Amino acid sequence: MKKKYVIVQKPNLVLWVWFVSFILAKLFSKYILFDLVAFGAIFTWAWLEIFDGVNNFRKGLGIFVMIFILVSRMV
């Protein structure tokens, strides 16, 4: 049997929320709310990919994004 690997798929609602709030956070940097929403959305997306990802690539991508966002917050 041949395995199918999903690498690209249509973005879900969490990624759309992250994208819009990320752009708004960059445009209106004095409002911390947009930055908090963007962080929460990308954190949620990474968490869901780690534990509910459709394959190992997506789980690895979730781990990579989770590490990246946490390290970038520490610096």
CHARMM internal coordinates of N, CA and C (Angstrom, degrees):
IC EDIT
DIST 1 N 1 CA 1.4522
DIST 1 CA 1 C 1.5162
ANGL 1 N 1 CA 1 C 110.28
DIST 1 C 2 N 1.2919
ANGL 1 CA 1 C 2 N 114.94
DIHE 1 N 1 CA 1 C 2 N 139.97
DIST 2 N 2 CA 1.4475
ANGL 1 C 2 N 2 CA 121.00
DIHE 1 CA 1 C 2 N 2 CA 179.85
DIST 2 CA 2 C 1.5281
ANGL 2 N 2 CA 2 C 109.65
DIHE 1 C 2 N 2 CA 2 C -93.01
DIST 2 C 3 N 1.3309
ANGL 2 CA 2 C 3 N 116.83
DIHE 2 N 2 CA 2 C 3 N 130.47
DIST 3 N 3 CA 1.4611
ANGL 2 C 3 N 3 CA 121.21
DIHE 2 CA 2 C 3 N 3 CA 178.64
DIST 3 CA 3 C 1.5188
ANGL 3 N 3 CA 3 C 109.67
DIHE 2 C 3 N 3 CA 3 C -86.75
DIST 3 C 4 N 1.3153
ANGL 3 CA 3 C 4 N 115.60
DIHE 3 N 3 CA 3 C 4 N 142.44
DIST 4 N 4 CA 1.4554
ANGL 3 C 4 N 4 CA 121.15
DIHE 3 CA 3 C 4 N 4 CA 175.87
DIST 4 CA 4 C 1.5173
ANGL 4 N 4 CA 4 C 109.17
DIHE 3 C 4 N 4 CA 4 C -102.45
DIST 4 C 5 N 1.3255
ANGL 4 CA 4 C 5 N 115.53
DIHE 4 N 4 CA 4 C 5 N 133.17
DIST 5 N 5 CA 1.4581
ANGL 4 C 5 N 5 CA 120.70
DIHE 4 CA 4 C 5 N 5 CA 178.00
DIST 5 CA 5 C 1.5213
ANGL 5 N 5 CA 5 C 109.39
DIHE 4 C 5 N 5 CA 5 C -112.70
DIST 5 C 6 N 1.3059
ANGL 5 CA 5 C 6 N 115.39
DIHE 5 N 5 CA 5 C 6 N 125.51
DIST 6 N 6 CA 1.4570
ANGL 5 C 6 N 6 CA 121.29
DIHE 5 CA 5 C 6 N 6 CA 177.38
DIST 6 CA 6 C 1.5233
ANGL 6 N 6 CA 6 C 107.29
DIHE 5 C 6 N 6 CA 6 C -91.79
DIST 6 C 7 N 1.3267
ANGL 6 CA 6 C 7 N 116.39
DIHE 6 N 6 CA 6 C 7 N 115.20
DIST 7 N 7 CA 1.4616
ANGL 6 C 7 N 7 CA 120.75
DIHE 6 CA 6 C 7 N 7 CA 178.81
DIST 7 CA 7 C 1.5279
ANGL 7 N 7 CA 7 C 109.73
DIHE 6 C 7 N 7 CA 7 C -106.42
DIST 7 C 8 N 1.3054
ANGL 7 CA 7 C 8 N 116.40
DIHE 7 N 7 CA 7 C 8 N -41.39
DIST 8 N 8 CA 1.4563
ANGL 7 C 8 N 8 CA 121.17
DIHE 7 CA 7 C 8 N 8 CA -179.49
DIST 8 CA 8 C 1.5216
ANGL 8 N 8 CA 8 C 108.53
DIHE 7 C 8 N 8 CA 8 C -122.65
DIST 8 C 9 N 1.3047
ANGL 8 CA 8 C 9 N 114.97
DIHE 8 N 8 CA 8 C 9 N 134.12
DIST 9 N 9 CA 1.4584
ANGL 8 C 9 N 9 CA 119.51
DIHE 8 CA 8 C 9 N 9 CA 175.43
DIST 9 CA 9 C 1.5131
ANGL 9 N 9 CA 9 C 108.05
DIHE 8 C 9 N 9 CA 9 C -146.59
DIST 9 C 10 N 1.3074
ANGL 9 CA 9 C 10 N 116.44
DIHE 9 N 9 CA 9 C 10 N 166.41
DIST 10 N 10 CA 1.4496
ANGL 9 C 10 N 10 CA 121.59
DIHE 9 CA 9 C 10 N 10 CA 179.97
DIST 10 CA 10 C 1.5299
ANGL 10 N 10 CA 10 C 108.98
DIHE 9 C 10 N 10 CA 10 C -62.86
DIST 10 C 11 N 1.3394
ANGL 10 CA 10 C 11 N 117.94
DIHE 10 N 10 CA 10 C 11 N 132.94
DIST 11 N 11 CA 1.4703
ANGL 10 C 11 N 11 CA 119.92
DIHE 10 CA 10 C 11 N 11 CA -179.40
DIST 11 CA 11 C 1.5220
ANGL 11 N 11 CA 11 C 112.07
DIHE 10 C 11 N 11 CA 11 C -60.83
DIST 11 C 12 N 1.3137
ANGL 11 CA 11 C 12 N 115.12
DIHE 11 N 11 CA 11 C 12 N 140.52
DIST 12 N 12 CA 1.4594
ANGL 11 C 12 N 12 CA 119.20
DIHE 11 CA 11 C 12 N 12 CA 178.30
DIST 12 CA 12 C 1.5274
ANGL 12 N 12 CA 12 C 110.09
DIHE 11 C 12 N 12 CA 12 C -88.21
DIST 12 C 13 N 1.3114
ANGL 12 CA 12 C 13 N 116.33
DIHE 12 N 12 CA 12 C 13 N 179.86
DIST 13 N 13 CA 1.4570
ANGL 12 C 13 N 13 CA 121.66
DIHE 12 CA 12 C 13 N 13 CA -174.59
DIST 13 CA 13 C 1.5300
ANGL 13 N 13 CA 13 C 112.39
DIHE 12 C 13 N 13 CA 13 C -59.60
DIST 13 C 14 N 1.3172
ANGL 13 CA 13 C 14 N 116.97
DIHE 13 N 13 CA 13 C 14 N -38.59
DIST 14 N 14 CA 1.4746
ANGL 13 C 14 N 14 CA 119.81
DIHE 13 CA 13 C 14 N 14 CA -178.43
DIST 14 CA 14 C 1.5236
ANGL 14 N 14 CA 14 C 110.88
DIHE 13 C 14 N 14 CA 14 C -62.23
DIST 14 C 15 N 1.3278
ANGL 14 CA 14 C 15 N 117.21
DIHE 14 N 14 CA 14 C 15 N -40.15
DIST 15 N 15 CA 1.4666
ANGL 14 C 15 N 15 CA 119.28
DIHE 14 CA 14 C 15 N 15 CA 178.42
DIST 15 CA 15 C 1.5191
ANGL 15 N 15 CA 15 C 111.82
DIHE 14 C 15 N 15 CA 15 C -69.48
DIST 15 C 16 N 1.3226
ANGL 15 CA 15 C 16 N 117.75
DIHE 15 N 15 CA 15 C 16 N -35.08
DIST 16 N 16 CA 1.4622
ANGL 15 C 16 N 16 CA 119.89
DIHE 15 CA 15 C 16 N 16 CA 175.78
DIST 16 CA 16 C 1.5245
ANGL 16 N 16 CA 16 C 110.69
DIHE 15 C 16 N 16 CA 16 C -65.40
DIST 16 C 17 N 1.3090
ANGL 16 CA 16 C 17 N 117.82
DIHE 16 N 16 CA 16 C 17 N -41.76
DIST 17 N 17 CA 1.4712
ANGL 16 C 17 N 17 CA 121.30
DIHE 16 CA 16 C 17 N 17 CA 177.44
DIST 17 CA 17 C 1.5227
ANGL 17 N 17 CA 17 C 109.56
DIHE 16 C 17 N 17 CA 17 C -61.77
DIST 17 C 18 N 1.3316
ANGL 17 CA 17 C 18 N 116.83
DIHE 17 N 17 CA 17 C 18 N -43.57
DIST 18 N 18 CA 1.4680
ANGL 17 C 18 N 18 CA 120.01
DIHE 17 CA 17 C 18 N 18 CA 178.49
DIST 18 CA 18 C 1.5166
ANGL 18 N 18 CA 18 C 110.73
DIHE 17 C 18 N 18 CA 18 C -61.31
DIST 18 C 19 N 1.3286
ANGL 18 CA 18 C 19 N 117.64
DIHE 18 N 18 CA 18 C 19 N -47.05
DIST 19 N 19 CA 1.4593
ANGL 18 C 19 N 19 CA 121.57
DIHE 18 CA 18 C 19 N 19 CA -176.51
DIST 19 CA 19 C 1.5280
ANGL 19 N 19 CA 19 C 111.31
DIHE 18 C 19 N 19 CA 19 C -61.03
DIST 19 C 20 N 1.3163
ANGL 19 CA 19 C 20 N 116.85
DIHE 19 N 19 CA 19 C 20 N -48.64
DIST 20 N 20 CA 1.4697
ANGL 19 C 20 N 20 CA 120.51
DIHE 19 CA 19 C 20 N 20 CA -178.60
DIST 20 CA 20 C 1.5235
ANGL 20 N 20 CA 20 C 110.66
DIHE 19 C 20 N 20 CA 20 C -65.55
DIST 20 C 21 N 1.3268
ANGL 20 CA 20 C 21 N 117.54
DIHE 20 N 20 CA 20 C 21 N -45.42
DIST 21 N 21 CA 1.4650
ANGL 20 C 21 N 21 CA 119.41
DIHE 20 CA 20 C 21 N 21 CA -178.92
DIST 21 CA 21 C 1.5244
ANGL 21 N 21 CA 21 C 111.69
DIHE 20 C 21 N 21 CA 21 C -69.69
DIST 21 C 22 N 1.3362
ANGL 21 CA 21 C 22 N 118.29
DIHE 21 N 21 CA 21 C 22 N -31.45
DIST 22 N 22 CA 1.4592
ANGL 21 C 22 N 22 CA 121.44
DIHE 21 CA 21 C 22 N 22 CA 176.46
DIST 22 CA 22 C 1.5291
ANGL 22 N 22 CA 22 C 110.56
DIHE 21 C 22 N 22 CA 22 C -64.70
DIST 22 C 23 N 1.3271
ANGL 22 CA 22 C 23 N 116.21
DIHE 22 N 22 CA 22 C 23 N -45.29
DIST 23 N 23 CA 1.4651
ANGL 22 C 23 N 23 CA 120.13
DIHE 22 CA 22 C 23 N 23 CA 178.41
DIST 23 CA 23 C 1.5337
ANGL 23 N 23 CA 23 C 110.22
DIHE 22 C 23 N 23 CA 23 C -63.72
DIST 23 C 24 N 1.3267
ANGL 23 CA 23 C 24 N 117.25
DIHE 23 N 23 CA 23 C 24 N -44.04
DIST 24 N 24 CA 1.4655
ANGL 23 C 24 N 24 CA 120.21
DIHE 23 CA 23 C 24 N 24 CA 178.55
DIST 24 CA 24 C 1.5268
ANGL 24 N 24 CA 24 C 111.40
DIHE 23 C 24 N 24 CA 24 C -64.33
DIST 24 C 25 N 1.3323
ANGL 24 CA 24 C 25 N 117.57
DIHE 24 N 24 CA 24 C 25 N -35.89
DIST 25 N 25 CA 1.4657
ANGL 24 C 25 N 25 CA 120.62
DIHE 24 CA 24 C 25 N 25 CA 178.31
DIST 25 CA 25 C 1.5260
ANGL 25 N 25 CA 25 C 110.74
DIHE 24 C 25 N 25 CA 25 C -65.73
DIST 25 C 26 N 1.3288
ANGL 25 CA 25 C 26 N 116.45
DIHE 25 N 25 CA 25 C 26 N -35.55
DIST 26 N 26 CA 1.4658
ANGL 25 C 26 N 26 CA 119.25
DIHE 25 CA 25 C 26 N 26 CA 178.25
DIST 26 CA 26 C 1.5295
ANGL 26 N 26 CA 26 C 111.31
DIHE 25 C 26 N 26 CA 26 C -74.02
DIST 26 C 27 N 1.3234
ANGL 26 CA 26 C 27 N 117.37
DIHE 26 N 26 CA 26 C 27 N -35.21
DIST 27 N 27 CA 1.4583
ANGL 26 C 27 N 27 CA 120.51
DIHE 26 CA 26 C 27 N 27 CA -179.59
DIST 27 CA 27 C 1.5278
ANGL 27 N 27 CA 27 C 112.03
DIHE 26 C 27 N 27 CA 27 C -75.27
DIST 27 C 28 N 1.3181
ANGL 27 CA 27 C 28 N 116.59
DIHE 27 N 27 CA 27 C 28 N -39.36
DIST 28 N 28 CA 1.4652
ANGL 27 C 28 N 28 CA 121.89
DIHE 27 CA 27 C 28 N 28 CA -177.61
DIST 28 CA 28 C 1.5205
ANGL 28 N 28 CA 28 C 109.20
DIHE 27 C 28 N 28 CA 28 C -119.17
DIST 28 C 29 N 1.3160
ANGL 28 CA 28 C 29 N 116.36
DIHE 28 N 28 CA 28 C 29 N 71.57
DIST 29 N 29 CA 1.4643
ANGL 28 C 29 N 29 CA 121.19
DIHE 28 CA 28 C 29 N 29 CA -171.72
DIST 29 CA 29 C 1.5304
ANGL 29 N 29 CA 29 C 113.52
DIHE 28 C 29 N 29 CA 29 C -66.88
DIST 29 C 30 N 1.3239
ANGL 29 CA 29 C 30 N 118.60
DIHE 29 N 29 CA 29 C 30 N -17.51
DIST 30 N 30 CA 1.4681
ANGL 29 C 30 N 30 CA 118.62
DIHE 29 CA 29 C 30 N 30 CA -179.47
DIST 30 CA 30 C 1.5316
ANGL 30 N 30 CA 30 C 112.40
DIHE 29 C 30 N 30 CA 30 C -78.29
DIST 30 C 31 N 1.3280
ANGL 30 CA 30 C 31 N 118.14
DIHE 30 N 30 CA 30 C 31 N -14.49
DIST 31 N 31 CA 1.4644
ANGL 30 C 31 N 31 CA 121.98
DIHE 30 CA 30 C 31 N 31 CA 178.04
DIST 31 CA 31 C 1.5209
ANGL 31 N 31 CA 31 C 109.80
DIHE 30 C 31 N 31 CA 31 C -95.09
DIST 31 C 32 N 1.3138
ANGL 31 CA 31 C 32 N 116.88
DIHE 31 N 31 CA 31 C 32 N 107.84
DIST 32 N 32 CA 1.4580
ANGL 31 C 32 N 32 CA 121.74
DIHE 31 CA 31 C 32 N 32 CA -176.37
DIST 32 CA 32 C 1.5323
ANGL 32 N 32 CA 32 C 112.08
DIHE 31 C 32 N 32 CA 32 C -72.84
DIST 32 C 33 N 1.3259
ANGL 32 CA 32 C 33 N 117.57
DIHE 32 N 32 CA 32 C 33 N -19.05
DIST 33 N 33 CA 1.4597
ANGL 32 C 33 N 33 CA 121.04
DIHE 32 CA 32 C 33 N 33 CA -178.52
DIST 33 CA 33 C 1.5240
ANGL 33 N 33 CA 33 C 111.91
DIHE 32 C 33 N 33 CA 33 C -58.69
DIST 33 C 34 N 1.3269
ANGL 33 CA 33 C 34 N 117.44
DIHE 33 N 33 CA 33 C 34 N -43.26
DIST 34 N 34 CA 1.4602
ANGL 33 C 34 N 34 CA 120.62
DIHE 33 CA 33 C 34 N 34 CA 179.82
DIST 34 CA 34 C 1.5255
ANGL 34 N 34 CA 34 C 111.10
DIHE 33 C 34 N 34 CA 34 C -62.61
DIST 34 C 35 N 1.3351
ANGL 34 CA 34 C 35 N 116.26
DIHE 34 N 34 CA 34 C 35 N -39.60
DIST 35 N 35 CA 1.4625
ANGL 34 C 35 N 35 CA 120.59
DIHE 34 CA 34 C 35 N 35 CA 178.71
DIST 35 CA 35 C 1.5284
ANGL 35 N 35 CA 35 C 110.91
DIHE 34 C 35 N 35 CA 35 C -65.75
DIST 35 C 36 N 1.3198
ANGL 35 CA 35 C 36 N 116.93
DIHE 35 N 35 CA 35 C 36 N -40.75
DIST 36 N 36 CA 1.4682
ANGL 35 C 36 N 36 CA 120.54
DIHE 35 CA 35 C 36 N 36 CA 178.75
DIST 36 CA 36 C 1.5294
ANGL 36 N 36 CA 36 C 111.89
DIHE 35 C 36 N 36 CA 36 C -65.86
DIST 36 C 37 N 1.3166
ANGL 36 CA 36 C 37 N 116.86
DIHE 36 N 36 CA 36 C 37 N -40.90
DIST 37 N 37 CA 1.4629
ANGL 36 C 37 N 37 CA 120.44
DIHE 36 CA 36 C 37 N 37 CA 177.95
DIST 37 CA 37 C 1.5241
ANGL 37 N 37 CA 37 C 110.01
DIHE 36 C 37 N 37 CA 37 C -65.52
DIST 37 C 38 N 1.3323
ANGL 37 CA 37 C 38 N 117.34
DIHE 37 N 37 CA 37 C 38 N -41.88
DIST 38 N 38 CA 1.4667
ANGL 37 C 38 N 38 CA 120.69
DIHE 37 CA 37 C 38 N 38 CA 178.98
DIST 38 CA 38 C 1.5248
ANGL 38 N 38 CA 38 C 110.57
DIHE 37 C 38 N 38 CA 38 C -62.39
DIST 38 C 39 N 1.3229
ANGL 38 CA 38 C 39 N 117.46
DIHE 38 N 38 CA 38 C 39 N -44.54
DIST 39 N 39 CA 1.4587
ANGL 38 C 39 N 39 CA 120.52
DIHE 38 CA 38 C 39 N 39 CA 179.16
DIST 39 CA 39 C 1.5242
ANGL 39 N 39 CA 39 C 110.77
DIHE 38 C 39 N 39 CA 39 C -63.79
DIST 39 C 40 N 1.3160
ANGL 39 CA 39 C 40 N 117.27
DIHE 39 N 39 CA 39 C 40 N -44.87
DIST 40 N 40 CA 1.4630
ANGL 39 C 40 N 40 CA 120.56
DIHE 39 CA 39 C 40 N 40 CA 179.28
DIST 40 CA 40 C 1.5198
ANGL 40 N 40 CA 40 C 112.45
DIHE 39 C 40 N 40 CA 40 C -61.56
DIST 40 C 41 N 1.3188
ANGL 40 CA 40 C 41 N 116.83
DIHE 40 N 40 CA 40 C 41 N -39.52
DIST 41 N 41 CA 1.4648
ANGL 40 C 41 N 41 CA 120.47
DIHE 40 CA 40 C 41 N 41 CA -179.13
DIST 41 CA 41 C 1.5237
ANGL 41 N 41 CA 41 C 111.30
DIHE 40 C 41 N 41 CA 41 C -68.67
DIST 41 C 42 N 1.3252
ANGL 41 CA 41 C 42 N 118.16
DIHE 41 N 41 CA 41 C 42 N -45.79
DIST 42 N 42 CA 1.4679
ANGL 41 C 42 N 42 CA 119.46
DIHE 41 CA 41 C 42 N 42 CA -178.06
DIST 42 CA 42 C 1.5311
ANGL 42 N 42 CA 42 C 110.31
DIHE 41 C 42 N 42 CA 42 C -71.21
DIST 42 C 43 N 1.3303
ANGL 42 CA 42 C 43 N 117.71
DIHE 42 N 42 CA 42 C 43 N -32.80
DIST 43 N 43 CA 1.4567
ANGL 42 C 43 N 43 CA 121.26
DIHE 42 CA 42 C 43 N 43 CA 175.04
DIST 43 CA 43 C 1.5322
ANGL 43 N 43 CA 43 C 109.98
DIHE 42 C 43 N 43 CA 43 C -63.77
DIST 43 C 44 N 1.3262
ANGL 43 CA 43 C 44 N 116.54
DIHE 43 N 43 CA 43 C 44 N -44.57
DIST 44 N 44 CA 1.4664
ANGL 43 C 44 N 44 CA 121.17
DIHE 43 CA 43 C 44 N 44 CA 178.59
DIST 44 CA 44 C 1.5159
ANGL 44 N 44 CA 44 C 110.74
DIHE 43 C 44 N 44 CA 44 C -62.86
DIST 44 C 45 N 1.3368
ANGL 44 CA 44 C 45 N 117.38
DIHE 44 N 44 CA 44 C 45 N -43.39
DIST 45 N 45 CA 1.4642
ANGL 44 C 45 N 45 CA 120.59
DIHE 44 CA 44 C 45 N 45 CA 178.93
DIST 45 CA 45 C 1.5234
ANGL 45 N 45 CA 45 C 110.63
DIHE 44 C 45 N 45 CA 45 C -60.72
DIST 45 C 46 N 1.3356
ANGL 45 CA 45 C 46 N 117.02
DIHE 45 N 45 CA 45 C 46 N -46.69
DIST 46 N 46 CA 1.4662
ANGL 45 C 46 N 46 CA 120.60
DIHE 45 CA 45 C 46 N 46 CA -179.52
DIST 46 CA 46 C 1.5262
ANGL 46 N 46 CA 46 C 110.83
DIHE 45 C 46 N 46 CA 46 C -62.64
DIST 46 C 47 N 1.3127
ANGL 46 CA 46 C 47 N 117.05
DIHE 46 N 46 CA 46 C 47 N -42.32
DIST 47 N 47 CA 1.4753
ANGL 46 C 47 N 47 CA 121.68
DIHE 46 CA 46 C 47 N 47 CA 178.86
DIST 47 CA 47 C 1.5278
ANGL 47 N 47 CA 47 C 110.43
DIHE 46 C 47 N 47 CA 47 C -60.51
DIST 47 C 48 N 1.3219
ANGL 47 CA 47 C 48 N 116.69
DIHE 47 N 47 CA 47 C 48 N -46.14
DIST 48 N 48 CA 1.4623
ANGL 47 C 48 N 48 CA 120.23
DIHE 47 CA 47 C 48 N 48 CA 179.68
DIST 48 CA 48 C 1.5203
ANGL 48 N 48 CA 48 C 111.60
DIHE 47 C 48 N 48 CA 48 C -64.40
DIST 48 C 49 N 1.3257
ANGL 48 CA 48 C 49 N 117.28
DIHE 48 N 48 CA 48 C 49 N -38.42
DIST 49 N 49 CA 1.4705
ANGL 48 C 49 N 49 CA 120.02
DIHE 48 CA 48 C 49 N 49 CA 178.67
DIST 49 CA 49 C 1.5262
ANGL 49 N 49 CA 49 C 111.11
DIHE 48 C 49 N 49 CA 49 C -66.98
DIST 49 C 50 N 1.3199
ANGL 49 CA 49 C 50 N 117.37
DIHE 49 N 49 CA 49 C 50 N -39.29
DIST 50 N 50 CA 1.4648
ANGL 49 C 50 N 50 CA 120.35
DIHE 49 CA 49 C 50 N 50 CA -179.38
DIST 50 CA 50 C 1.5205
ANGL 50 N 50 CA 50 C 110.52
DIHE 49 C 50 N 50 CA 50 C -63.26
DIST 50 C 51 N 1.3205
ANGL 50 CA 50 C 51 N 117.39
DIHE 50 N 50 CA 50 C 51 N -44.21
DIST 51 N 51 CA 1.4620
ANGL 50 C 51 N 51 CA 120.31
DIHE 50 CA 50 C 51 N 51 CA -173.34
DIST 51 CA 51 C 1.5291
ANGL 51 N 51 CA 51 C 114.66
DIHE 50 C 51 N 51 CA 51 C -97.86
DIST 51 C 52 N 1.3276
ANGL 51 CA 51 C 52 N 117.85
DIHE 51 N 51 CA 51 C 52 N -20.78
DIST 52 N 52 CA 1.4617
ANGL 51 C 52 N 52 CA 120.21
DIHE 51 CA 51 C 52 N 52 CA -179.19
DIST 52 CA 52 C 1.5217
ANGL 52 N 52 CA 52 C 112.93
DIHE 51 C 52 N 52 CA 52 C -127.69
DIST 52 C 53 N 1.3202
ANGL 52 CA 52 C 53 N 117.78
DIHE 52 N 52 CA 52 C 53 N 17.28
DIST 53 N 53 CA 1.4618
ANGL 52 C 53 N 53 CA 120.86
DIHE 52 CA 52 C 53 N 53 CA -179.87
DIST 53 CA 53 C 1.5188
ANGL 53 N 53 CA 53 C 111.47
DIHE 52 C 53 N 53 CA 53 C -62.78
DIST 53 C 54 N 1.3431
ANGL 53 CA 53 C 54 N 116.17
DIHE 53 N 53 CA 53 C 54 N 148.58
DIST 54 N 54 CA 1.4564
ANGL 53 C 54 N 54 CA 120.13
DIHE 53 CA 53 C 54 N 54 CA -174.76
DIST 54 CA 54 C 1.5246
ANGL 54 N 54 CA 54 C 113.02
DIHE 53 C 54 N 54 CA 54 C -75.94
DIST 54 C 55 N 1.3342
ANGL 54 CA 54 C 55 N 117.41
DIHE 54 N 54 CA 54 C 55 N -21.22
DIST 55 N 55 CA 1.4690
ANGL 54 C 55 N 55 CA 120.11
DIHE 54 CA 54 C 55 N 55 CA 177.84
DIST 55 CA 55 C 1.5331
ANGL 55 N 55 CA 55 C 109.23
DIHE 54 C 55 N 55 CA 55 C -153.71
DIST 55 C 56 N 1.3189
ANGL 55 CA 55 C 56 N 115.34
DIHE 55 N 55 CA 55 C 56 N 178.44
DIST 56 N 56 CA 1.4672
ANGL 55 C 56 N 56 CA 119.91
DIHE 55 CA 55 C 56 N 56 CA -176.26
DIST 56 CA 56 C 1.5235
ANGL 56 N 56 CA 56 C 112.47
DIHE 55 C 56 N 56 CA 56 C -66.94
DIST 56 C 57 N 1.3289
ANGL 56 CA 56 C 57 N 117.77
DIHE 56 N 56 CA 56 C 57 N -31.61
DIST 57 N 57 CA 1.4601
ANGL 56 C 57 N 57 CA 120.12
DIHE 56 CA 56 C 57 N 57 CA 177.45
DIST 57 CA 57 C 1.5246
ANGL 57 N 57 CA 57 C 110.42
DIHE 56 C 57 N 57 CA 57 C -61.24
DIST 57 C 58 N 1.3326
ANGL 57 CA 57 C 58 N 116.03
DIHE 57 N 57 CA 57 C 58 N -47.57
DIST 58 N 58 CA 1.4601
ANGL 57 C 58 N 58 CA 120.09
DIHE 57 CA 57 C 58 N 58 CA -178.80
DIST 58 CA 58 C 1.5245
ANGL 58 N 58 CA 58 C 111.02
DIHE 57 C 58 N 58 CA 58 C -66.65
DIST 58 C 59 N 1.3287
ANGL 58 CA 58 C 59 N 118.02
DIHE 58 N 58 CA 58 C 59 N -38.10
DIST 59 N 59 CA 1.4626
ANGL 58 C 59 N 59 CA 121.00
DIHE 58 CA 58 C 59 N 59 CA 176.75
DIST 59 CA 59 C 1.5245
ANGL 59 N 59 CA 59 C 110.51
DIHE 58 C 59 N 59 CA 59 C -64.20
DIST 59 C 60 N 1.3249
ANGL 59 CA 59 C 60 N 116.47
DIHE 59 N 59 CA 59 C 60 N -41.88
DIST 60 N 60 CA 1.4615
ANGL 59 C 60 N 60 CA 120.49
DIHE 59 CA 59 C 60 N 60 CA 176.82
DIST 60 CA 60 C 1.5167
ANGL 60 N 60 CA 60 C 112.00
DIHE 59 C 60 N 60 CA 60 C -64.25
DIST 60 C 61 N 1.3280
ANGL 60 CA 60 C 61 N 116.79
DIHE 60 N 60 CA 60 C 61 N -38.76
DIST 61 N 61 CA 1.4583
ANGL 60 C 61 N 61 CA 120.85
DIHE 60 CA 60 C 61 N 61 CA 176.56
DIST 61 CA 61 C 1.5275
ANGL 61 N 61 CA 61 C 110.87
DIHE 60 C 61 N 61 CA 61 C -62.66
DIST 61 C 62 N 1.3296
ANGL 61 CA 61 C 62 N 115.97
DIHE 61 N 61 CA 61 C 62 N -40.50
DIST 62 N 62 CA 1.4619
ANGL 61 C 62 N 62 CA 120.09
DIHE 61 CA 61 C 62 N 62 CA 176.74
DIST 62 CA 62 C 1.5173
ANGL 62 N 62 CA 62 C 112.04
DIHE 61 C 62 N 62 CA 62 C -62.76
DIST 62 C 63 N 1.3344
ANGL 62 CA 62 C 63 N 116.86
DIHE 62 N 62 CA 62 C 63 N -41.71
DIST 63 N 63 CA 1.4698
ANGL 62 C 63 N 63 CA 121.17
DIHE 62 CA 62 C 63 N 63 CA 177.71
DIST 63 CA 63 C 1.5189
ANGL 63 N 63 CA 63 C 110.37
DIHE 62 C 63 N 63 CA 63 C -63.20
DIST 63 C 64 N 1.3456
ANGL 63 CA 63 C 64 N 116.12
DIHE 63 N 63 CA 63 C 64 N -44.97
DIST 64 N 64 CA 1.4614
ANGL 63 C 64 N 64 CA 120.90
DIHE 63 CA 63 C 64 N 64 CA 179.89
DIST 64 CA 64 C 1.5291
ANGL 64 N 64 CA 64 C 110.97
DIHE 63 C 64 N 64 CA 64 C -60.27
DIST 64 C 65 N 1.3240
ANGL 64 CA 64 C 65 N 117.27
DIHE 64 N 64 CA 64 C 65 N -46.92
DIST 65 N 65 CA 1.4689
ANGL 64 C 65 N 65 CA 120.96
DIHE 64 CA 64 C 65 N 65 CA -179.11
DIST 65 CA 65 C 1.5240
ANGL 65 N 65 CA 65 C 110.31
DIHE 64 C 65 N 65 CA 65 C -65.62
DIST 65 C 66 N 1.3245
ANGL 65 CA 65 C 66 N 117.13
DIHE 65 N 65 CA 65 C 66 N -40.76
DIST 66 N 66 CA 1.4718
ANGL 65 C 66 N 66 CA 120.65
DIHE 65 CA 65 C 66 N 66 CA 179.31
DIST 66 CA 66 C 1.5322
ANGL 66 N 66 CA 66 C 110.33
DIHE 65 C 66 N 66 CA 66 C -60.54
DIST 66 C 67 N 1.3231
ANGL 66 CA 66 C 67 N 117.04
DIHE 66 N 66 CA 66 C 67 N -48.11
DIST 67 N 67 CA 1.4656
ANGL 66 C 67 N 67 CA 120.82
DIHE 66 CA 66 C 67 N 67 CA 179.21
DIST 67 CA 67 C 1.5191
ANGL 67 N 67 CA 67 C 109.97
DIHE 66 C 67 N 67 CA 67 C -62.01
DIST 67 C 68 N 1.3365
ANGL 67 CA 67 C 68 N 116.92
DIHE 67 N 67 CA 67 C 68 N -43.90
DIST 68 N 68 CA 1.4616
ANGL 67 C 68 N 68 CA 121.28
DIHE 67 CA 67 C 68 N 68 CA -178.25
DIST 68 CA 68 C 1.5242
ANGL 68 N 68 CA 68 C 112.02
DIHE 67 C 68 N 68 CA 68 C -60.89
DIST 68 C 69 N 1.3349
ANGL 68 CA 68 C 69 N 116.85
DIHE 68 N 68 CA 68 C 69 N -46.79
DIST 69 N 69 CA 1.4675
ANGL 68 C 69 N 69 CA 118.27
DIHE 68 CA 68 C 69 N 69 CA -177.31
DIST 69 CA 69 C 1.5162
ANGL 69 N 69 CA 69 C 112.35
DIHE 68 C 69 N 69 CA 69 C -70.28
DIST 69 C 70 N 1.3328
ANGL 69 CA 69 C 70 N 116.70
DIHE 69 N 69 CA 69 C 70 N -34.44
DIST 70 N 70 CA 1.4626
ANGL 69 C 70 N 70 CA 119.08
DIHE 69 CA 69 C 70 N 70 CA 178.73
DIST 70 CA 70 C 1.5350
ANGL 70 N 70 CA 70 C 111.41
DIHE 69 C 70 N 70 CA 70 C -70.19
DIST 70 C 71 N 1.3205
ANGL 70 CA 70 C 71 N 116.97
DIHE 70 N 70 CA 70 C 71 N -42.17
DIST 71 N 71 CA 1.4700
ANGL 70 C 71 N 71 CA 120.11
DIHE 70 CA 70 C 71 N 71 CA 178.71
DIST 71 CA 71 C 1.5342
ANGL 71 N 71 CA 71 C 110.13
DIHE 70 C 71 N 71 CA 71 C -67.61
DIST 71 C 72 N 1.3235
ANGL 71 CA 71 C 72 N 117.34
DIHE 71 N 71 CA 71 C 72 N -39.05
DIST 72 N 72 CA 1.4613
ANGL 71 C 72 N 72 CA 119.06
DIHE 71 CA 71 C 72 N 72 CA -179.80
DIST 72 CA 72 C 1.5226
ANGL 72 N 72 CA 72 C 112.01
DIHE 71 C 72 N 72 CA 72 C -67.31
DIST 72 C 73 N 1.3221
ANGL 72 CA 72 C 73 N 118.33
DIHE 72 N 72 CA 72 C 73 N -26.01
DIST 73 N 73 CA 1.4644
ANGL 72 C 73 N 73 CA 121.26
DIHE 72 CA 72 C 73 N 73 CA 175.84
DIST 73 CA 73 C 1.5183
ANGL 73 N 73 CA 73 C 111.78
DIHE 72 C 73 N 73 CA 73 C -75.72
DIST 73 C 74 N 1.3282
ANGL 73 CA 73 C 74 N 116.95
DIHE 73 N 73 CA 73 C 74 N -27.95
DIST 74 N 74 CA 1.4625
ANGL 73 C 74 N 74 CA 120.28
DIHE 73 CA 73 C 74 N 74 CA -179.72
DIST 74 CA 74 C 1.5122
ANGL 74 N 74 CA 74 C 112.70
DIHE 73 C 74 N 74 CA 74 C -76.21
DIST 74 C 75 N 1.3048
ANGL 74 CA 74 C 75 N 117.32
DIHE 74 N 74 CA 74 C 75 N -26.65
DIST 75 N 75 CA 1.4580
ANGL 74 C 75 N 75 CA 121.28
DIHE 74 CA 74 C 75 N 75 CA -175.95
DIST 75 CA 75 C 1.4963
ANGL 75 N 75 CA 75 C 111.20
DIHE 74 C 75 N 75 CA 75 C -86.89
END
COOR INIT
IC SEED 1 N 1 CA 1 C
IC BUILD
